Amino acid sequence: MGIIKTSKLIFDYIRRDEEENIEEVNRAIDDVSIEIKEGEFVAVLGHNGSGKSTFAKQLDAILLPTDGTVWIQGLDTSKEENLWEVRKKTGMVFQNPDNQIIGNIVEEDVGFGPENMGIPTDEIWKRVDESLEAVGMTAYRMKSPNKLSGGQKQRVAIAGVMAMRPQCIVLDEPTAMLDPNGRREVVKTVHELNRQEGITVVLITHYMEEVIHADRVIVMDDGRVVMDGTPREIFSRVEELKSYRLDVPQVTELAYELQKNGVDLPDGILTLEELMKYLLPIFAERYPDRVTLGDGGCNGN
């Protein structure tokens, strides 16, 4: 069994009247069965209301299944005796870092989680040091979080989760409130944690550019998993993605439009460098007097 597994997972938001009679039932997750391996970097995409954030909250037992089962390292999240262990194994980073930063200074905030877990003081400070180093925030350890940028605050939030030593980090649209520089900082930090620390990452996002380096992409729509594959496999299906009200990375869209206009390009191009690798020989063949290709690339004449 993978570190995360769901079987026929269903979750309903139920609205009740003052007498606890059911007034309305909205199904947010509908029969989702997936497995995520330890060490994987998995991105979950979907438009607003697709169920992706509700799914994220199932992985930390913030929400429990209406039906079906969620296992975290073999522990059934619906069993009350497992909740403490489940939440030790899965750390959650939310959209707004201000909602989970409570310390007056950075190092105190990062140490708050391990302190609540009853970790000895010497071990807490060791974890604080290691976590701040891992997210590149050691120089800010004595700063007030209020003085930090949005991207820096989010890295502090990630450090706070890391200090609790989870096997998996779930990030629920962690860059939604950040500017482009802040988004790059956070995504880079999460990828480094995945590669260097071997932490399983589940990234909930609607920014296409954030998922191109993931191991796997899951697309949700109306509470169901409708696509599941590598980034290249998923972004090769441009029209299908659009049918689920999702965009594709700009360079993928450009390559797709060039394909439709007769340019011989492979499906699922993900980066500008990759696109140029294919376009330059085509351009050189058509306009040999303008482009010279060599070991270092091309020279315009």
N, C-alpha and C positions, 0 to 999 in steps of 0.2 A: 504494500500500500504506500502511496506517495505521502508527502508531508501534509498535503491537503487533499481531501476527497469528499465529494458530495454525491449523494444518490437520490434521484427523484425529488430534489429539494423544491419545496413550495413554501412561499411566504405570502400571507395576506395581511394587508393593513385593514383593521376592522374598526369602524366607527360605531359607537354605542350611544344611546340616549341616556337620560338621567336615571332611568330605571334599569340600565345595563342591557336593554334590548338592542339587538344588532340593527343598525340603520343602513349601513353600507359596507360592502366588502370590495376592496381593490387588490387584485392579485399583482404583486410586484415581481415575484420570481415564480416561474412556472415550469416545473419538471426539469430542473437543471442537474445533470450528472457529469462531473468533470473530475480529473485527477491532476494534481500539480506535483512534480517531482522535487525532491530536495535540491536546492541550489539553482533552480530555474528562475529566470526573470520573465514574468508573465505580465503582459499589458492587457487590460480589459477596456474595450471601447464601447461606446453606445451614446445615443443622443439623450437629452434630458428626459427622464421618465422611463428609460430602458430597463432599469433594475440594477444597474452596475453598482451604485452606492449601497443599495440594500444588500446586494451580494457581499460587498466588502464587510459590512457590519456583521454578517453571519460568521465570518472567519475569525472574529475576535469574541464571538458570543455576546455582542452587544444586542443583537437580535437573535432569537431562536427560531428554528423551523416551525412553520405551521404543520407541515408534513414532510416526510423524507428525513434524511440524515446528513449531518456534517461531521466529518472526523478531522481532527487536527492531531497529527502523529498518532493515529489510532484511537484518540479519545473522542467519544461522542459528546458534542457540545450541549446536547439537550439534557444531559444528566448533571444535576446540580453539584454532585461531588467532584465533577471534572472541571468546573468553571475556573478555579484558581490556576490549575495547571495549564489549561487552554490559554488563559490570558498571559501566563508566563512565557508560553511558547510563541505567541503571536503578538507582535507590537503594532499599534495603530497610529498612523500620522494623518491628521485631519486637514481639511482645506484651509482653515484659518489657524495659523500657529498661535495667535493670541488666545485661542480657546483652550490650549493645553500647556501654555507656559505660565507658571505660577510663582517662580522664584524671583527675588529682588535682584539677584545677580546670576549670571549665566551658569557658573559652576554649581550653585545651589540648586538651580532648576534641574540640571542634568542628574544630580545625585538624589533627587526626590523619590524617583521610582524605586531604585535599589534600597533606599532607606525604609520605604514602606514594606518592602519584601523581607526586612529583617536581616539584611546583609551586614556583616561586621564593618565597622567604620573604615579600617585600613583597606578593605576590599572595595568599599564604595569609592574612595578617592582614587584607587587604582583604575576602576572602571570609568570614572569621570575623566581622568587623564587620557585613557585610551580612546574613549568615545569622542572627546573634543578633538583629539589628534586625527581620528579617522574622518571627521567631517570638515577638517581645516579651520576649526574655530578656537584653537588653543589661545591665540593672542587676544581673544575677546572674553576670556573666562571671568574676569573681574568686572566686566561691563554690565550695565543694566540692560535687560532685553529691550526696554523701551527706546534705547538709543540705537538699536540695530535696524538694518533694512529688512524688508519682507523676506528676501532670500536668506539672509543671515538668521533671522528668527526661525525659518523653517528648518535650517540646518541644525539649530539648537534643539528643536523639537525632535528631529531624527536622532541626535546624540542622546537625548533623554530616553528614547525608546531603546537605542542600542545598549545603553548602560544596564538595562534589565536583561541583556543577553538573550533575546528571543531567537528562535531558529528561523522565524519568518517575519518580515515587515510588510504590512499592508498600508498602502498610501492612497487615501481617498481624495483624488484631485488636488494634490498638494501644491500645485503651481497655479491654480485657477485665479488666485488673487495677486499674482506676482507679475512684474514687468518682464520683458524678454530676457534681460540679464539675470534676474532672479530665477527664472525658470531654468536657464542653462546651468546655473550654479547647483540647484537642487537635483536636477536630473543627472548631472555629472557625478555628484556625491553618491546618489543611489546606485549608479552603475559601478562605481568603485567599490562600494560596500559589497555588492553582489560578487564582483570578480575577486576581490582580495580577501574578504571574510567568508565567502561562500554562503552568505545569507540569502535565503529564498525571498524574492521580491514579487509582490502583486501590486501593480501600479494601475489605479483607476484614473483614466484621463479622457479628455476629448481633444487634446492637441496631438495631431497626427505625427508631427515631427518628433515627439517624445518616445515613440514606440518603434522606430525603425531599427534600433539596435537591440530590441528585446529578443529573447529566445523564441517567444511564442506570443501570438495575439489572439485573444478571444473577443468576439463581437457579440454584444447582446442587443436584442430588440424585443420590446413588449414582454420582458421577463424571461425570454428564452435565449439560449446560445444558438446563434444562427450561422456563425463562421468560427473556425478554429484552425490555426496553422501558423507557419512562420510569417514574419512581416512580408517577405517577398511573395509568398503564396496569397496572402490576404490582399495586398495592394496590387496584385495582378488582376483582381476582379473589381475594376473601377466602377462599372455600372451597377454591380450588385451592392457595393458599399453605398453608392449614392441612393439606391433604392431604400436603404435603411437610414437615410438622412444624415449621412456622414460624408466628410470630405476625404481627400487623399493628400499626401504631401505635395507641395507645389511642384516640385521637380518631377514627381510621378505623374501628375496631371499634365505637365508639359510634354513629357515623353509619350503619354497616351495620345495626346492630340497630334503629335508628330506622326505617330504610328498610323492614325486614322487618315493622315494626309500622304501616306505612302512611304514614309521613312522607315527603313528596315531596322527596327530596334527590338530588343527582347522585352518581355512583359516584366512588370514589377520593378522598374528602376527606382532606387531609393535615395540616391545622393547625387549632387551636382557633379562630383568627380566621376561617378559611374556613367552619367549621361554623356559627359564630355569625352570619355574614353571611346564611346561608340560614335559620337558625332564627328570628332575630328578626322578620322580616316575617311568618312563619307564626304566631308567638306573638302578635304585635300584631293579626293578623287575628282570631285566636280569642278574645283577651282585650283588646279595645280600651280597656277602662277601666283596665287595669293598665300598659300600655306606650304611650309616646309616642315615635315615631320622628322624628328630625330629622337635620340635617346632621351632627351629631356622634355619632349613634348612637341610644341609647334612654335613656329615663328611667323608672324604676319609680315607680308611684304607690301 
